[in-house]
Amino acid sequence: MNCEALWELFLATGLPEAYALYRLLREEEAREIKTA
């Protein structure tokens, strides 16, 4: 699942879990960009 889809899920549901997953995914992407 990409960040945009996860963000839309968060906006649709307002679930803290969805936001936590979104943050985790963003951190992983940032690490990949730095190491690339």
C-alpha positions as CSV (number, residue, x, y, z in Angstrom):
1,M,0.0,0.0,0.0
2,N,1.4,3.4,-1.0
3,C,1.4,6.5,1.2
4,E,-1.4,8.2,-0.7
5,A,-3.7,5.3,-0.3
6,L,-2.8,5.0,3.4
7,W,-3.3,8.7,3.9
8,E,-6.8,8.5,2.2
9,L,-7.6,5.6,4.6
10,F,-6.6,7.7,7.6
11,L,-8.7,10.7,6.4
12,A,-11.6,8.4,5.8
13,T,-11.5,6.6,9.1
14,G,-9.6,8.9,11.4
15,L,-8.0,5.8,13.0
16,P,-4.8,6.5,15.0
17,E,-3.5,3.1,13.7
18,A,-3.7,4.2,10.1
19,Y,-1.8,7.4,11.0
20,A,0.9,5.4,12.8
21,L,1.2,3.1,9.8
22,Y,1.5,6.1,7.5
23,R,4.3,7.6,9.7
24,L,6.1,4.3,9.7
25,L,5.9,4.1,5.9
26,R,7.1,7.6,5.5
27,E,10.2,6.9,7.7
28,E,11.0,3.8,5.7
29,E,10.8,5.8,2.4
30,A,13.0,8.5,3.8
31,R,15.6,5.9,4.8
32,E,15.5,4.3,1.4
33,I,16.0,7.7,-0.3
34,K,19.0,8.5,1.9
35,T,20.7,5.1,1.3
36,A,19.9,5.1,-2.5
